[in-house]
Amino acid sequence: MNLIRDISLYESGQRKIDWVKAHMPVLRSIEKDFIDAKPFKNLKVALSIHLEAKTAYLCTVLAAGGAEMYVTGSNPLSTQDDVAAALAHNGLNVFAWYNATSEEYMSHLREVIKVGPDVIIDDGGDLVNLIHNEYPELLPNVMGGCEETTTGIIRLVSMAKDGALKFPMIAVNNAKCKYLFDNRYGTGQSVWDGINRTTNLIVAGKKVVVAGYGWCGKGVAMRANALGAQVIVTEIDPIKAMEARMDGFSVMEMVDAAKEGDFFVTVTGCKDVITKKAFENMKDGAICCNAGHFNVEINLPDLENMAIEIKEQRNNIMGYVLADGRTISVIAEGRLVNLAAGDGHPAEIMDMSFSIQALCAEYIVKNHKDLTASVIDVPEEIDKKVALRKLNSWGTVIDVLTPEQEKYVNSWNV
């Protein structure tokens, strides 16, 4: 069964999948392993990740490993209908379409949960929350799962702290091959890809306000700086604020940064990062967008209440005209700008992230009986395996410690 827009779009979607596959050598090597080993034979895998070409290839790899795949998106504006059609055409069960209403989005999530999955692969925690809250009778079927994002891990940790989490979940986002590359270089590039293609405006010479200086914020700020912008960082963490200062950026409160910024990018994982007080201080023509998981970082209700007119200025850009004549623009309804207004992270970056997803799903299947219902780290051997395969794909060889060096570095009496 499938719930998609139009199966006839599959050829376009397949071309996209074939393109990213050609640029994801680590995941290709894992696909070969899975074809032989079939680690997911006779198992149902429920997956909710932004449904574009890289995700589709991950689904294909899991299916090659024997999984019966049930796939949906993790954001109403990031699903690509031709990619969904390609997966459905290839025999996977797909429930997603672009620009789904809130009701449609939730119904798609329910479709992949009510099959009774053995493994869950989540992005933001929607599937895990849904099965716990609406389908508790299915919890005993679940071996465990993997979570892709910082936001999802925050939700999982909260559940575990309250004793509510009923199966093990691997914090994929916390793997070094994830956050050091996906969050920093992937987010940094894809956010500006989305902004630039949507606005068609120059970044050089502008002032960019980056809210949040975690790994994603670091990437966004680094790329803005490379594009010639003056970067201002807002933070709540004093240590991260010091990092931003020492990296050469200005640091100030949002209410003051609002007076300076031309572009605003929120990337905190929190809510109400930009609110009425900031909007009141913004320049005419200021452009706001979000790179955090949920569309709550920019307080759109505040902006809507302030506006005397709301109009579409350009595809995927809404302008909010205020009583004093200023217009504040918001890209992609405050949803993830790199996916709702772009194609997401580069394929070479997602090669590492989705390789970790695939290997962690395999780890859950092999070890779930020995794991507790908690949030667990990605095993170090998986992180290193992905890193070594990535280096190998580049033709890069690194040194190896000799037995004498191993003894030296592991000895206290030297």
Rosetta blueprint (number, residue, H / E / L):
1 M L
2 N L
3 L E
4 I L
5 R L
6 D L
7 I H
8 S H
9 L H
10 Y H
11 E H
12 S H
13 G H
14 Q H
15 R H
16 K H
17 I H
18 D H
19 W H
20 V H
21 K H
22 A H
23 H L
24 M L
25 P H
26 V H
27 L H
28 R H
29 S H
30 I H
31 E H
32 K H
33 D H
34 F H
35 I H
36 D H
37 A H
38 K L
39 P L
40 F L
41 K L
42 N L
43 L L
44 K E
45 V E
46 A E
47 L E
48 S E
49 I L
50 H L
51 L L
52 E L
53 A H
54 K H
55 T H
56 A H
57 Y H
58 L H
59 C H
60 T H
61 V H
62 L H
63 A H
64 A H
65 G L
66 G L
67 A L
68 E E
69 M E
70 Y E
71 V E
72 T E
73 G L
74 S L
75 N L
76 P L
77 L L
78 S L
79 T L
80 Q L
81 D H
82 D H
83 V H
84 A H
85 A H
86 A H
87 L H
88 A H
89 H H
90 N L
91 G L
92 L L
93 N E
94 V E
95 F E
96 A L
97 W L
98 Y L
99 N L
100 A L
101 T L
102 S H
103 E H
104 E H
105 Y H
106 M H
107 S H
108 H H
109 L H
110 R H
111 E H
112 V H
113 I H
114 K L
115 V L
116 G L
117 P L
118 D L
119 V E
120 I E
121 I E
122 D E
123 D L
124 G L
125 G L
126 D H
127 L H
128 V H
129 N H
130 L H
131 I H
132 H H
133 N H
134 E H
135 Y L
136 P H
137 E H
138 L H
139 L H
140 P H
141 N H
142 V L
143 M L
144 G E
145 G E
146 C E
147 E E
148 E L
149 T L
150 T H
151 T H
152 G H
153 I H
154 I H
155 R H
156 L H
157 V H
158 S H
159 M H
160 A H
161 K H
162 D L
163 G L
164 A L
165 L L
166 K L
167 F L
168 P L
169 M E
170 I E
171 A E
172 V H
173 N H
174 N H
175 A L
176 K H
177 C H
178 K H
179 Y H
180 L H
181 F H
182 D H
183 N H
184 R H
185 Y H
186 G H
187 T H
188 G H
189 Q H
190 S H
191 V H
192 W H
193 D H
194 G H
195 I H
196 N H
197 R H
198 T H
199 T H
200 N L
201 L L
202 I L
203 V L
204 A L
205 G L
206 K L
207 K E
208 V E
209 V E
210 V E
211 A E
212 G L
213 Y L
214 G L
215 W H
216 C H
217 G H
218 K H
219 G H
220 V H
221 A H
222 M H
223 R H
224 A H
225 N H
226 A H
227 L L
228 G L
229 A L
230 Q E
231 V E
232 I E
233 V E
234 T E
235 E L
236 I L
237 D L
238 P H
239 I H
240 K H
241 A H
242 M H
243 E H
244 A H
245 R H
246 M H
247 D L
248 G L
249 F L
250 S E
251 V E
252 M L
253 E L
254 M H
255 V H
256 D H
257 A H
258 A H
259 K H
260 E H
261 G L
262 D L
263 F E
264 F E
265 V E
266 T E
267 V L
268 T L
269 G L
270 C L
271 K L
272 D L
273 V L
274 I E
275 T L
276 K H
277 K H
278 A H
279 F H
280 E L
281 N L
282 M L
283 K L
284 D L
285 G L
286 A L
287 I E
288 C E
289 C E
290 N E
291 A L
292 G L
293 H L
294 F L
295 N L
296 V L
297 E L
298 I E
299 N L
300 L H
301 P H
302 D H
303 L H
304 E H
305 N H
306 M H
307 A E
308 I E
309 E E
310 I E
311 K E
312 E E
313 Q E
314 R E
315 N L
316 N L
317 I E
318 M E
319 G E
320 Y E
321 V E
322 L E
323 A L
324 D L
325 G L
326 R L
327 T E
328 I E
329 S E
330 V E
331 I E
332 A H
333 E H
334 G H
335 R L
336 L E
337 V H
338 N H
339 L H
340 A H
341 A L
342 G L
343 D L
344 G L
345 H L
346 P L
347 A H
348 E H
349 I H
350 M H
351 D H
352 M H
353 S H
354 F H
355 S H
356 I H
357 Q H
358 A H
359 L H
360 C H
361 A H
362 E H
363 Y H
364 I H
365 V H
366 K H
367 N H
368 H H
369 K H
370 D H
371 L L
372 T L
373 A L
374 S L
375 V E
376 I E
377 D L
378 V L
379 P L
380 E H
381 E H
382 I H
383 D H
384 K H
385 K H
386 V H
387 A H
388 L H
389 R H
390 K H
391 L H
392 N H
393 S H
394 W L
395 G L
396 T L
397 V L
398 I L
399 D L
400 V L
401 L L
402 T L
403 P H
404 E H
405 Q H
406 E H
407 K H
408 Y H
409 V H
410 N L
411 S L
412 W L
413 N L
414 V L
